[in-house]
Amino acid sequence: MSEKPAILHSIPGRIQLFIPLLTKVNDPAAIEAMLRSMIGIKFVKLEPTAHTMLIHYDREEIREKDVLRYVSLFCECLEEVGEKVKDKQQTSAIKGLMASWVSLERNAETILADKVVAGDFLHKLSSTLGLFKKHT
């Protein structure tokens, strides 16, 4: 399991995190765009060399704890990929995994509340990463 993101600063609608795994990101803009595509996320800025991520979110659409869960999931994806996220195939794999999560989340009555949905996603995540590793 990956090291959890640490909250550096938080006010309603804005959170700054310390994430050591960000050093694996060579295309911050792609990851920022991916995270911004999630419901309620308005702004994302990664600083890989400083290990920080700044997120602005709409409190009417998403809760802070759910933002943290998305980021934790992203960190697990980074850890599973294992090496630097340096090519489009790896970035696409992470985007696909996160898109799958967003799709599952939209079908759940509450974000991450349904353990069956979360379990199905984790199974899909493991399977997809397993296939991805074989092709690299």
A tleap script that builds the chain and sets N, CA, C and O, in Angstrom:
source leaprc.protein.ff14SB
mol = sequence {
  NMET SER GLU LYS PRO ALA ILE LEU HIE SER
  ILE PRO GLY ARG ILE GLN LEU PHE ILE PRO
  LEU LEU THR LYS VAL ASN ASP PRO ALA ALA
  ILE GLU ALA MET LEU ARG SER MET ILE GLY
  ILE LYS PHE VAL LYS LEU GLU PRO THR ALA
  HIE THR MET LEU ILE HIE TYR ASP ARG GLU
  GLU ILE ARG GLU LYS ASP VAL LEU ARG TYR
  VAL SER LEU PHE CYS GLU CYS LEU GLU GLU
  VAL GLY GLU LYS VAL LYS ASP LYS GLN GLN
  THR SER ALA ILE LYS GLY LEU MET ALA SER
  TRP VAL SER LEU GLU ARG ASN ALA GLU THR
  ILE LEU ALA ASP LYS VAL VAL ALA GLY ASP
  PHE LEU HIE LYS LEU SER SER THR LEU GLY
  LEU PHE LYS LYS HIE CTHR
}
set mol.1.N position { 0.836 -1.178 0.000 }
set mol.1.CA position { 0.000 0.000 0.000 }
set mol.1.C position { 0.881 1.241 0.000 }
set mol.1.O position { 1.932 1.276 0.640 }
set mol.2.N position { 0.434 2.257 -0.728 }
set mol.2.CA position { 1.246 3.455 -0.866 }
set mol.2.C position { 1.180 4.324 0.386 }
set mol.2.O position { 0.268 4.218 1.206 }
set mol.3.N position { 2.185 5.185 0.495 }
set mol.3.CA position { 2.188 6.153 1.576 }
set mol.3.C position { 1.047 7.132 1.327 }
set mol.3.O position { 0.893 7.634 0.214 }
set mol.4.N position { 0.258 7.405 2.343 }
set mol.4.CA position { -0.893 8.288 2.169 }
set mol.4.C position { -0.437 9.729 1.996 }
set mol.4.O position { 0.557 10.152 2.587 }
set mol.5.N position { -1.182 10.488 1.169 }
set mol.5.CA position { -0.877 11.915 1.044 }
set mol.5.C position { -1.052 12.604 2.401 }
set mol.5.O position { -1.965 12.280 3.160 }
set mol.6.N position { -0.177 13.545 2.688 }
set mol.6.CA position { -0.267 14.303 3.937 }
set mol.6.C position { -0.821 15.691 3.632 }
set mol.6.O position { -0.395 16.343 2.679 }
set mol.7.N position { -1.760 16.130 4.437 }
set mol.7.CA position { -2.349 17.456 4.253 }
set mol.7.C position { -1.383 18.500 4.804 }
set mol.7.O position { -1.033 18.481 5.984 }
set mol.8.N position { -0.957 19.415 3.926 }
set mol.8.CA position { -0.106 20.523 4.351 }
set mol.8.C position { -0.951 21.710 4.795 }
set mol.8.O position { -0.633 22.396 5.766 }
set mol.9.N position { -2.040 21.934 4.055 }
set mol.9.CA position { -2.913 23.064 4.346 }
set mol.9.C position { -4.295 22.757 3.796 }
set mol.9.O position { -4.429 22.159 2.729 }
set mol.10.N position { -5.311 23.165 4.523 }
set mol.10.CA position { -6.673 22.909 4.067 }
set mol.10.C position { -7.613 24.003 4.550 }
set mol.10.O position { -7.660 24.327 5.737 }
set mol.11.N position { -8.361 24.566 3.605 }
set mol.11.CA position { -9.487 25.437 3.921 }
set mol.11.C position { -10.638 24.930 3.060 }
set mol.11.O position { -10.393 24.273 2.049 }
set mol.12.N position { -11.868 25.209 3.423 }
set mol.12.CA position { -12.982 24.697 2.620 }
set mol.12.C position { -12.838 25.065 1.133 }
set mol.12.O position { -12.748 26.240 0.777 }
set mol.13.N position { -12.819 24.050 0.291 }
set mol.13.CA position { -12.697 24.247 -1.149 }
set mol.13.C position { -11.275 24.236 -1.680 }
set mol.13.O position { -11.064 24.351 -2.887 }
set mol.14.N position { -10.291 24.097 -0.792 }
set mol.14.CA position { -8.887 24.119 -1.217 }
set mol.14.C position { -8.083 23.222 -0.287 }
set mol.14.O position { -8.245 23.255 0.933 }
set mol.15.N position { -7.214 22.421 -0.894 }
set mol.15.CA position { -6.365 21.540 -0.088 }
set mol.15.C position { -4.994 21.427 -0.751 }
set mol.15.O position { -4.896 21.283 -1.969 }
set mol.16.N position { -3.949 21.492 0.050 }
set mol.16.CA position { -2.592 21.288 -0.447 }
set mol.16.C position { -2.036 20.051 0.239 }
set mol.16.O position { -2.114 19.903 1.459 }
set mol.17.N position { -1.471 19.163 -0.581 }
set mol.17.CA position { -1.000 17.873 -0.092 }
set mol.17.C position { 0.485 17.681 -0.347 }
set mol.17.O position { 1.036 18.205 -1.315 }
set mol.18.N position { 1.119 16.928 0.527 }
set mol.18.CA position { 2.498 16.475 0.333 }
set mol.18.C position { 2.418 15.020 -0.099 }
set mol.18.O position { 1.868 14.178 0.611 }
set mol.19.N position { 2.983 14.728 -1.294 }
set mol.19.CA position { 2.900 13.382 -1.859 }
set mol.19.C position { 4.274 12.988 -2.402 }
set mol.19.O position { 4.639 13.409 -3.499 }
set mol.20.N position { 5.039 12.192 -1.658 }
set mol.20.CA position { 6.374 11.798 -2.110 }
set mol.20.C position { 6.394 11.132 -3.489 }
set mol.20.O position { 7.360 11.291 -4.235 }
set mol.21.N position { 5.344 10.394 -3.831 }
set mol.21.CA position { 5.306 9.684 -5.114 }
set mol.21.C position { 5.244 10.604 -6.330 }
set mol.21.O position { 5.391 10.129 -7.456 }
set mol.22.N position { 5.032 11.896 -6.139 }
set mol.22.CA position { 4.944 12.804 -7.287 }
set mol.22.C position { 6.241 12.881 -8.077 }
set mol.22.O position { 6.238 13.343 -9.218 }
set mol.23.N position { 7.340 12.440 -7.499 }
set mol.23.CA position { 8.594 12.434 -8.257 }
set mol.23.C position { 8.518 11.476 -9.437 }
set mol.23.O position { 9.346 11.557 -10.344 }
set mol.24.N position { 7.544 10.570 -9.447 }
set mol.24.CA position { 7.370 9.628 -10.555 }
set mol.24.C position { 6.643 10.254 -11.739 }
set mol.24.O position { 6.546 9.635 -12.798 }
set mol.25.N position { 6.136 11.459 -11.578 }
set mol.25.CA position { 5.347 12.104 -12.625 }
set mol.25.C position { 6.235 12.992 -13.487 }
set mol.25.O position { 6.822 13.958 -13.001 }
set mol.26.N position { 6.330 12.654 -14.777 }
set mol.26.CA position { 7.094 13.474 -15.708 }
set mol.26.C position { 6.198 14.336 -16.583 }
set mol.26.O position { 6.696 15.191 -17.315 }
set mol.27.N position { 4.885 14.131 -16.522 }
set mol.27.CA position { 3.939 14.915 -17.313 }
set mol.27.C position { 2.853 15.460 -16.384 }
set mol.27.O position { 1.714 14.995 -16.415 }
set mol.28.N position { 3.210 16.448 -15.559 }
set mol.28.CA position { 2.244 16.975 -14.597 }
set mol.28.C position { 0.964 17.494 -15.248 }
set mol.28.O position { -0.120 17.330 -14.688 }
set mol.29.N position { 1.073 18.117 -16.419 }
set mol.29.CA position { -0.109 18.687 -17.080 }
set mol.29.C position { -1.147 17.611 -17.394 }
set mol.29.O position { -2.346 17.850 -17.246 }
set mol.30.N position { -0.702 16.438 -17.823 }
set mol.30.CA position { -1.636 15.354 -18.141 }
set mol.30.C position { -2.347 14.863 -16.883 }
set mol.30.O position { -3.549 14.595 -16.908 }
set mol.31.N position { -1.610 14.747 -15.793 }
set mol.31.CA position { -2.211 14.289 -14.540 }
set mol.31.C position { -3.156 15.360 -13.991 }
set mol.31.O position { -4.231 15.042 -13.484 }
set mol.32.N position { -2.749 16.634 -14.095 }
set mol.32.CA position { -3.622 17.722 -13.651 }
set mol.32.C position { -4.945 17.696 -14.417 }
set mol.32.O position { -6.017 17.823 -13.826 }
set mol.33.N position { -4.858 17.529 -15.744 }
set mol.33.CA position { -6.070 17.484 -16.580 }
set mol.33.C position { -6.950 16.297 -16.201 }
set mol.33.O position { -8.173 16.417 -16.144 }
set mol.34.N position { -6.324 15.153 -15.942 }
set mol.34.CA position { -7.079 13.964 -15.565 }
set mol.34.C position { -7.845 14.204 -14.258 }
set mol.34.O position { -9.033 13.894 -14.165 }
set mol.35.N position { -7.167 14.752 -13.262 }
set mol.35.CA position { -7.811 14.989 -11.973 }
set mol.35.C position { -8.893 16.066 -12.082 }
set mol.35.O position { -9.930 15.978 -11.423 }
set mol.36.N position { -8.648 17.090 -12.921 }
set mol.36.CA position { -9.656 18.142 -13.124 }
set mol.36.C position { -10.915 17.607 -13.792 }
set mol.36.O position { -11.984 18.205 -13.666 }
set mol.37.N position { -10.801 16.491 -14.499 }
set mol.37.CA position { -11.967 15.937 -15.190 }
set mol.37.C position { -12.957 15.291 -14.222 }
set mol.37.O position { -14.071 14.943 -14.616 }
set mol.38.N position { -12.564 15.131 -12.974 }
set mol.38.CA position { -13.460 14.528 -11.989 }
set mol.38.C position { -14.481 15.549 -11.497 }
set mol.38.O position { -14.189 16.737 -11.359 }
set mol.39.N position { -15.673 15.054 -11.239 }
set mol.39.CA position { -16.756 15.917 -10.771 }
set mol.39.C position { -16.326 16.662 -9.511 }
set mol.39.O position { -15.859 16.056 -8.545 }
set mol.40.N position { -16.488 17.975 -9.535 }
set mol.40.CA position { -16.207 18.796 -8.367 }
set mol.40.C position { -14.796 19.337 -8.272 }
set mol.40.O position { -14.548 20.257 -7.493 }
set mol.41.N position { -13.858 18.794 -9.043 }
set mol.41.CA position { -12.476 19.279 -9.010 }
set mol.41.C position { -12.358 20.437 -10.002 }
set mol.41.O position { -12.615 20.267 -11.193 }
set mol.42.N position { -11.970 21.609 -9.506 }
set mol.42.CA position { -11.922 22.811 -10.342 }
set mol.42.C position { -10.513 23.185 -10.802 }
set mol.42.O position { -10.343 23.728 -11.894 }
set mol.43.N position { -9.511 22.901 -9.983 }
set mol.43.CA position { -8.133 23.315 -10.282 }
set mol.43.C position { -7.188 22.323 -9.620 }
set mol.43.O position { -7.399 21.899 -8.483 }
set mol.44.N position { -6.138 21.962 -10.358 }
set mol.44.CA position { -5.104 21.075 -9.805 }
set mol.44.C position { -3.750 21.583 -10.277 }
set mol.44.O position { -3.575 21.886 -11.457 }
set mol.45.N position { -2.800 21.677 -9.370 }
set mol.45.CA position { -1.431 22.054 -9.722 }
set mol.45.C position { -0.477 21.102 -9.021 }
set mol.45.O position { -0.459 21.018 -7.793 }
set mol.46.N position { 0.322 20.381 -9.817 }
set mol.46.CA position { 1.335 19.479 -9.275 }
set mol.46.C position { 2.689 20.162 -9.308 }
set mol.46.O position { 3.022 20.860 -10.266 }
set mol.47.N position { 3.455 19.958 -8.270 }
set mol.47.CA position { 4.851 20.397 -8.200 }
set mol.47.C position { 5.672 19.168 -7.819 }
set mol.47.O position { 5.987 18.972 -6.645 }
set mol.48.N position { 6.027 18.324 -8.826 }
set mol.48.CA position { 6.721 17.063 -8.527 }
set mol.48.C position { 8.014 17.223 -7.734 }
set mol.48.O position { 8.299 16.409 -6.855 }
set mol.49.N position { 8.802 18.260 -8.029 }
set mol.49.CA position { 10.070 18.401 -7.307 }
set mol.49.C position { 9.855 18.776 -5.840 }
set mol.49.O position { 10.680 18.449 -4.986 }
set mol.50.N position { 8.753 19.457 -5.551 }
set mol.50.CA position { 8.427 19.818 -4.166 }
set mol.50.C position { 7.515 18.781 -3.516 }
set mol.50.O position { 7.199 18.880 -2.330 }
set mol.51.N position { 7.090 17.782 -4.301 }
set mol.51.CA position { 6.199 16.717 -3.815 }
set mol.51.C position { 4.835 17.253 -3.367 }
set mol.51.O position { 4.221 16.693 -2.458 }
set mol.52.N position { 4.357 18.335 -3.999 }
set mol.52.CA position { 3.090 18.912 -3.565 }
set mol.52.C position { 2.037 18.913 -4.668 }
set mol.52.O position { 2.344 18.942 -5.860 }
set mol.53.N position { 0.789 18.881 -4.224 }
set mol.53.CA position { -0.365 18.967 -5.115 }
set mol.53.C position { -1.356 19.930 -4.466 }
set mol.53.O position { -1.722 19.780 -3.300 }
set mol.54.N position { -1.781 20.920 -5.247 }
set mol.54.CA position { -2.775 21.878 -4.791 }
set mol.54.C position { -4.069 21.603 -5.545 }
set mol.54.O position { -4.065 21.504 -6.772 }
set mol.55.N position { -5.169 21.480 -4.821 }
set mol.55.CA position { -6.466 21.186 -5.436 }
set mol.55.C position { -7.499 22.182 -4.922 }
set mol.55.O position { -7.638 22.399 -3.718 }
set mol.56.N position { -8.226 22.786 -5.876 }
set mol.56.CA position { -9.399 23.588 -5.545 }
set mol.56.C position { -10.602 22.762 -5.969 }
set mol.56.O position { -10.605 22.193 -7.060 }
set mol.57.N position { -11.613 22.688 -5.133 }
set mol.57.CA position { -12.784 21.869 -5.437 }
set mol.57.C position { -14.060 22.592 -5.013 }
set mol.57.O position { -14.040 23.482 -4.163 }
set mol.58.N position { -15.163 22.186 -5.626 }
set mol.58.CA position { -16.474 22.752 -5.324 }
set mol.58.C position { -17.099 21.951 -4.188 }
set mol.58.O position { -17.434 20.779 -4.360 }
set mol.59.N position { -17.254 22.578 -3.041 }
set mol.59.CA position { -17.791 21.885 -1.864 }
set mol.59.C position { -19.240 21.454 -2.043 }
set mol.59.O position { -19.725 20.603 -1.297 }
set mol.60.N position { -19.933 22.023 -3.009 }
set mol.60.CA position { -21.314 21.616 -3.289 }
set mol.60.C position { -21.351 20.291 -4.053 }
set mol.60.O position { -22.358 19.582 -4.031 }
set mol.61.N position { -20.246 19.961 -4.730 }
set mol.61.CA position { -20.207 18.770 -5.573 }
set mol.61.C position { -19.402 17.619 -4.992 }
set mol.61.O position { -19.661 16.459 -5.314 }
set mol.62.N position { -18.433 17.920 -4.142 }
set mol.62.CA position { -17.555 16.872 -3.617 }
set mol.62.C position { -17.051 17.273 -2.228 }
set mol.62.O position { -16.835 18.451 -1.946 }
set mol.63.N position { -16.873 16.281 -1.382 }
set mol.63.CA position { -16.367 16.520 -0.031 }
set mol.63.C position { -14.844 16.377 -0.018 }
set mol.63.O position { -14.261 15.691 -0.858 }
set mol.64.N position { -14.218 17.036 0.950 }
set mol.64.CA position { -12.762 16.959 1.064 }
set mol.64.C position { -12.296 15.517 1.231 }
set mol.64.O position { -11.300 15.114 0.630 }
set mol.65.N position { -13.002 14.743 2.038 }
set mol.65.CA position { -12.564 13.360 2.259 }
set mol.65.C position { -12.616 12.552 0.961 }
set mol.65.O position { -11.827 11.623 0.789 }
set mol.66.N position { -13.527 12.889 0.047 }
set mol.66.CA position { -13.590 12.178 -1.227 }
set mol.66.C position { -12.475 12.625 -2.166 }
set mol.66.O position { -11.959 11.825 -2.947 }
set mol.67.N position { -12.102 13.909 -2.092 }
set mol.67.CA position { -10.935 14.386 -2.844 }
set mol.67.C position { -9.716 13.595 -2.387 }
set mol.67.O position { -8.925 13.137 -3.211 }
set mol.68.N position { -9.566 13.437 -1.086 }
set mol.68.CA position { -8.432 12.682 -0.542 }
set mol.68.C position { -8.462 11.229 -0.993 }
set mol.68.O position { -7.409 10.641 -1.242 }
set mol.69.N position { -9.638 10.645 -1.100 }
set mol.69.CA position { -9.735 9.261 -1.577 }
set mol.69.C position { -9.317 9.158 -3.039 }
set mol.69.O position { -8.627 8.211 -3.419 }
set mol.70.N position { -9.729 10.126 -3.867 }
set mol.70.CA position { -9.298 10.130 -5.264 }
set mol.70.C position { -7.773 10.218 -5.349 }
set mol.70.O position { -7.138 9.477 -6.099 }
set mol.71.N position { -7.203 11.126 -4.577 }
set mol.71.CA position { -5.751 11.312 -4.610 }
set mol.71.C position { -5.048 10.057 -4.099 }
set mol.71.O position { -4.019 9.663 -4.648 }
set mol.72.N position { -5.581 9.430 -3.068 }
set mol.72.CA position { -4.994 8.179 -2.569 }
set mol.72.C position { -5.040 7.096 -3.636 }
set mol.72.O position { -4.085 6.336 -3.799 }
set mol.73.N position { -6.146 7.028 -4.357 }
set mol.73.CA position { -6.270 6.059 -5.443 }
set mol.73.C position { -5.246 6.347 -6.538 }
set mol.73.O position { -4.609 5.431 -7.058 }
set mol.74.N position { -5.094 7.617 -6.882 }
set mol.74.CA position { -4.090 8.020 -7.860 }
set mol.74.C position { -2.699 7.572 -7.403 }
set mol.74.O position { -1.917 7.065 -8.208 }
set mol.75.N position { -2.390 7.755 -6.121 }
set mol.75.CA position { -1.085 7.343 -5.586 }
set mol.75.C position { -0.903 5.830 -5.682 }
set mol.75.O position { 0.191 5.353 -5.984 }
set mol.76.N position { -1.965 5.081 -5.427 }
set mol.76.CA position { -1.882 3.626 -5.565 }
set mol.76.C position { -1.600 3.248 -7.015 }
set mol.76.O position { -0.831 2.323 -7.277 }
set mol.77.N position { -2.218 3.957 -7.957 }
set mol.77.CA position { -1.954 3.705 -9.378 }
set mol.77.C position { -0.492 3.986 -9.706 }
set mol.77.O position { 0.152 3.199 -10.399 }
set mol.78.N position { 0.030 5.099 -9.212 }
set mol.78.CA position { 1.442 5.426 -9.441 }
set mol.78.C position { 2.348 4.340 -8.885 }
set mol.78.O position { 3.308 3.922 -9.532 }
set mol.79.N position { 2.036 3.896 -7.695 }
set mol.79.CA position { 2.858 2.870 -7.059 }
set mol.79.C position { 2.808 1.567 -7.850 }
set mol.79.O position { 3.829 0.899 -8.011 }
set mol.80.N position { 1.627 1.203 -8.343 }
set mol.80.CA position { 1.477 -0.028 -9.114 }
set mol.80.C position { 2.229 0.033 -10.437 }
set mol.80.O position { 2.832 -0.957 -10.852 }
set mol.81.N position { 2.199 1.179 -11.098 }
set mol.81.CA position { 2.910 1.307 -12.370 }
set mol.81.C position { 4.398 1.090 -12.132 }
set mol.81.O position { 5.088 0.509 -12.969 }
set mol.82.N position { 4.889 1.560 -10.989 }
set mol.82.CA position { 6.233 1.203 -10.568 }
set mol.82.C position { 7.346 2.099 -11.038 }
set mol.82.O position { 8.161 2.531 -10.224 }
set mol.83.N position { 7.417 2.400 -12.328 }
set mol.83.CA position { 8.493 3.256 -12.794 }
set mol.83.C position { 7.966 4.644 -13.085 }
set mol.83.O position { 6.800 4.950 -12.836 }
set mol.84.N position { 8.827 5.464 -13.606 }
set mol.84.CA position { 8.431 6.817 -13.958 }
set mol.84.C position { 7.263 6.780 -14.931 }
set mol.84.O position { 7.227 5.956 -15.846 }
set mol.85.N position { 6.311 7.678 -14.724 }
set mol.85.CA position { 5.199 7.824 -15.663 }
set mol.85.C position { 5.721 8.760 -16.746 }
set mol.85.O position { 5.515 9.973 -16.703 }
set mol.86.N position { 6.411 8.152 -17.726 }
set mol.86.CA position { 7.128 8.984 -18.678 }
set mol.86.C position { 6.622 8.876 -20.100 }
set mol.86.O position { 7.025 9.670 -20.950 }
set mol.87.N position { 5.764 7.936 -20.385 }
set mol.87.CA position { 5.274 7.878 -21.754 }
set mol.87.C position { 3.758 7.892 -21.776 }
set mol.87.O position { 3.097 7.689 -20.758 }
set mol.88.N position { 3.225 8.137 -22.968 }
set mol.88.CA position { 1.778 8.284 -23.109 }
set mol.88.C position { 1.037 7.012 -22.734 }
set mol.88.O position { -0.084 7.088 -22.230 }
set mol.89.N position { 1.626 5.847 -22.962 }
set mol.89.CA position { 0.952 4.592 -22.633 }
set mol.89.C position { 0.717 4.495 -21.122 }
set mol.89.O position { -0.370 4.112 -20.689 }
set mol.90.N position { 1.711 4.832 -20.333 }
set mol.90.CA position { 1.559 4.765 -18.884 }
set mol.90.C position { 0.567 5.816 -18.391 }
set mol.90.O position { -0.284 5.525 -17.551 }
set mol.91.N position { 0.678 7.045 -18.918 }
set mol.91.CA position { -0.256 8.090 -18.527 }
set mol.91.C position { -1.672 7.688 -18.895 }
set mol.91.O position { -2.604 7.908 -18.122 }
set mol.92.N position { -1.839 7.099 -20.077 }
set mol.92.CA position { -3.161 6.643 -20.515 }
set mol.92.C position { -3.695 5.543 -19.610 }
set mol.92.O position { -4.893 5.503 -19.327 }
set mol.93.N position { -2.827 4.654 -19.155 }
set mol.93.CA position { -3.266 3.578 -18.259 }
set mol.93.C position { -3.802 4.154 -16.957 }
set mol.93.O position { -4.844 3.716 -16.469 }
set mol.94.N position { -3.108 5.123 -16.396 }
set mol.94.CA position { -3.569 5.744 -15.157 }
set mol.94.C position { -4.867 6.500 -15.405 }
set mol.94.O position { -5.789 6.428 -14.593 }
set mol.95.N position { -4.949 7.229 -16.529 }
set mol.95.CA position { -6.185 7.948 -16.856 }
set mol.95.C position { -7.353 6.978 -16.979 }
set mol.95.O position { -8.450 7.254 -16.495 }
set mol.96.N position { -7.114 5.849 -17.623 }
set mol.96.CA position { -8.172 4.855 -17.790 }
set mol.96.C position { -8.654 4.308 -16.460 }
set mol.96.O position { -9.853 4.124 -16.255 }
set mol.97.N position { -7.723 4.049 -15.563 }
set mol.97.CA position { -8.090 3.540 -14.239 }
set mol.97.C position { -8.905 4.563 -13.457 }
set mol.97.O position { -9.899 4.224 -12.815 }
set mol.98.N position { -8.472 5.813 -13.520 }
set mol.98.CA position { -9.198 6.852 -12.811 }
set mol.98.C position { -10.567 7.080 -13.447 }
set mol.98.O position { -11.543 7.322 -12.737 }
set mol.99.N position { -10.651 7.005 -14.787 }
set mol.99.CA position { -11.943 7.155 -15.469 }
set mol.99.C position { -12.889 6.034 -15.060 }
set mol.99.O position { -14.086 6.262 -14.883 }
set mol.100.N position { -12.357 4.826 -14.909 }
set mol.100.CA position { -13.181 3.703 -14.456 }
set mol.100.C position { -13.744 3.987 -13.071 }
set mol.100.O position { -14.906 3.700 -12.785 }
set mol.101.N position { -12.900 4.555 -12.221 }
set mol.101.CA position { -13.352 4.879 -10.876 }
set mol.101.C position { -14.464 5.919 -10.918 }
set mol.101.O position { -15.468 5.779 -10.221 }
set mol.102.N position { -14.293 6.967 -11.733 }
set mol.102.CA position { -15.306 8.018 -11.836 }
set mol.102.C position { -16.619 7.425 -12.326 }
set mol.102.O position { -17.687 7.779 -11.825 }
set mol.103.N position { -16.546 6.531 -13.296 }
set mol.103.CA position { -17.745 5.881 -13.824 }
set mol.103.C position { -18.451 5.076 -12.736 }
set mol.103.O position { -19.671 5.154 -12.598 }
set mol.104.N position { -17.695 4.312 -11.973 }
set mol.104.CA position { -18.282 3.534 -10.882 }
set mol.104.C position { -18.867 4.447 -9.807 }
set mol.104.O position { -19.934 4.178 -9.255 }
set mol.105.N position { -18.148 5.528 -9.524 }
set mol.105.CA position { -18.591 6.462 -8.497 }
set mol.105.C position { -19.917 7.096 -8.881 }
set mol.105.O position { -20.785 7.277 -8.028 }
set mol.106.N position { -20.083 7.433 -10.148 }
set mol.106.CA position { -21.331 8.058 -10.593 }
set mol.106.C position { -22.512 7.114 -10.436 }
set mol.106.O position { -23.640 7.560 -10.230 }
set mol.107.N position { -22.264 5.817 -10.532 }
set mol.107.CA position { -23.342 4.846 -10.408 }
set mol.107.C position { -23.642 4.470 -8.959 }
set mol.107.O position { -24.670 3.852 -8.682 }
set mol.108.N position { -22.768 4.832 -8.042 }
set mol.108.CA position { -23.002 4.532 -6.626 }
set mol.108.C position { -23.900 5.611 -6.026 }
set mol.108.O position { -23.864 6.759 -6.470 }
set mol.109.N position { -24.694 5.261 -5.036 }
set mol.109.CA position { -25.581 6.255 -4.420 }
set mol.109.C position { -24.792 7.305 -3.653 }
set mol.109.O position { -25.164 8.478 -3.655 }
set mol.110.N position { -23.713 6.906 -3.001 }
set mol.110.CA position { -22.838 7.861 -2.344 }
set mol.110.C position { -21.409 7.477 -2.676 }
set mol.110.O position { -21.103 6.303 -2.886 }
set mol.111.N position { -20.540 8.468 -2.722 }
set mol.111.CA position { -19.158 8.234 -3.126 }
set mol.111.C position { -18.489 7.261 -2.163 }
set mol.111.O position { -18.402 7.505 -0.960 }
set mol.112.N position { -18.018 6.148 -2.728 }
set mol.112.CA position { -17.265 5.137 -2.002 }
set mol.112.C position { -18.024 4.462 -0.857 }
set mol.112.O position { -17.432 3.685 -0.108 }
set mol.113.N position { -19.307 4.738 -0.710 }
set mol.113.CA position { -20.049 4.151 0.405 }
set mol.113.C position { -20.387 2.693 0.148 }
set mol.113.O position { -20.520 1.911 1.089 }
set mol.114.N position { -20.525 2.325 -1.101 }
set mol.114.CA position { -20.918 0.963 -1.447 }
set mol.114.C position { -19.671 0.096 -1.547 }
set mol.114.O position { -18.911 0.215 -2.509 }
set mol.115.N position { -19.454 -0.765 -0.576 }
set mol.115.CA position { -18.243 -1.588 -0.541 }
set mol.115.C position { -18.154 -2.534 -1.725 }
set mol.115.O position { -17.055 -2.873 -2.165 }
set mol.116.N position { -19.304 -2.968 -2.250 }
set mol.116.CA position { -19.295 -3.858 -3.414 }
set mol.116.C position { -18.728 -3.122 -4.617 }
set mol.116.O position { -17.894 -3.668 -5.340 }
set mol.117.N position { -19.170 -1.886 -4.841 }
set mol.117.CA position { -18.667 -1.085 -5.959 }
set mol.117.C position { -17.169 -0.851 -5.789 }
set mol.117.O position { -16.408 -1.013 -6.742 }
set mol.118.N position { -16.741 -0.473 -4.593 }
set mol.118.CA position { -15.319 -0.245 -4.345 }
set mol.118.C position { -14.526 -1.529 -4.567 }
set mol.118.O position { -13.439 -1.495 -5.143 }
set mol.119.N position { -15.064 -2.661 -4.114 }
set mol.119.CA position { -14.392 -3.946 -4.308 }
set mol.119.C position { -14.279 -4.307 -5.769 }
set mol.119.O position { -13.237 -4.794 -6.207 }
set mol.120.N position { -15.349 -4.076 -6.546 }
set mol.120.CA position { -15.312 -4.334 -7.986 }
set mol.120.C position { -14.251 -3.475 -8.655 }
set mol.120.O position { -13.517 -3.943 -9.525 }
set mol.121.N position { -14.175 -2.210 -8.240 }
set mol.121.CA position { -13.177 -1.327 -8.836 }
set mol.121.C position { -11.766 -1.810 -8.524 }
set mol.121.O position { -10.913 -1.853 -9.411 }
set mol.122.N position { -11.519 -2.172 -7.276 }
set mol.122.CA position { -10.178 -2.624 -6.907 }
set mol.122.C position { -9.797 -3.881 -7.674 }
set mol.122.O position { -8.635 -4.053 -8.041 }
set mol.123.N position { -10.763 -4.760 -7.922 }
set mol.123.CA position { -10.499 -5.948 -8.735 }
set mol.123.C position { -10.133 -5.528 -10.161 }
set mol.123.O position { -9.168 -6.035 -10.732 }
set mol.124.N position { -10.904 -4.605 -10.728 }
set mol.124.CA position { -10.627 -4.116 -12.083 }
set mol.124.C position { -9.269 -3.413 -12.128 }
set mol.124.O position { -8.507 -3.587 -13.079 }
set mol.125.N position { -8.974 -2.630 -11.109 }
set mol.125.CA position { -7.696 -1.933 -11.023 }
set mol.125.C position { -6.543 -2.927 -11.039 }
set mol.125.O position { -5.582 -2.752 -11.789 }
set mol.126.N position { -6.629 -3.957 -10.227 }
set mol.126.CA position { -5.572 -4.972 -10.169 }
set mol.126.C position { -5.414 -5.679 -11.502 }
set mol.126.O position { -4.294 -5.892 -11.966 }
set mol.127.N position { -6.526 -6.042 -12.119 }
set mol.127.CA position { -6.481 -6.743 -13.408 }
set mol.127.C position { -5.865 -5.873 -14.486 }
set mol.127.O position { -5.011 -6.327 -15.247 }
set mol.128.N position { -6.300 -4.617 -14.551 }
set mol.128.CA position { -5.795 -3.712 -15.581 }
set mol.128.C position { -4.309 -3.461 -15.403 }
set mol.128.O position { -3.556 -3.483 -16.377 }
set mol.129.N position { -3.878 -3.224 -14.175 }
set mol.129.CA position { -2.458 -2.984 -13.940 }
set mol.129.C position { -1.642 -4.227 -14.250 }
set mol.129.O position { -0.528 -4.129 -14.765 }
set mol.130.N position { -2.185 -5.384 -13.944 }
set mol.130.CA position { -1.485 -6.624 -14.265 }
set mol.130.C position { -1.273 -6.761 -15.760 }
set mol.130.O position { -0.183 -7.128 -16.198 }
set mol.131.N position { -2.291 -6.475 -16.547 }
set mol.131.CA position { -2.176 -6.542 -18.006 }
set mol.131.C position { -1.222 -5.475 -18.513 }
set mol.131.O position { -0.420 -5.721 -19.414 }
set mol.132.N position { -1.316 -4.284 -17.926 }
set mol.132.CA position { -0.453 -3.189 -18.359 }
set mol.132.C position { 1.016 -3.543 -18.164 }
set mol.132.O position { 1.835 -3.293 -19.048 }
set mol.133.N position { 1.351 -4.112 -17.038 }
set mol.133.CA position { 2.745 -4.447 -16.755 }
set mol.133.C position { 3.293 -5.460 -17.752 }
set mol.133.O position { 4.473 -5.399 -18.097 }
set mol.134.N position { 2.466 -6.386 -18.222 }
set mol.134.CA position { 2.923 -7.389 -19.180 }
set mol.134.C position { 3.284 -6.783 -20.522 }
set mol.134.O position { 4.110 -7.332 -21.250 }
set mol.135.N position { 2.666 -5.645 -20.861 }
set mol.135.CA position { 2.877 -5.033 -22.168 }
set mol.135.C position { 3.999 -4.012 -22.182 }
set mol.135.O position { 4.347 -3.513 -23.252 }
set mol.136.N position { 4.582 -3.680 -21.026 }
set mol.136.CA position { 5.631 -2.658 -21.020 }
set mol.136.C position { 6.991 -3.283 -21.162 }
set mol.136.O position { 7.997 -2.574 -21.176 }
savepdb mol mol.pdb
quit
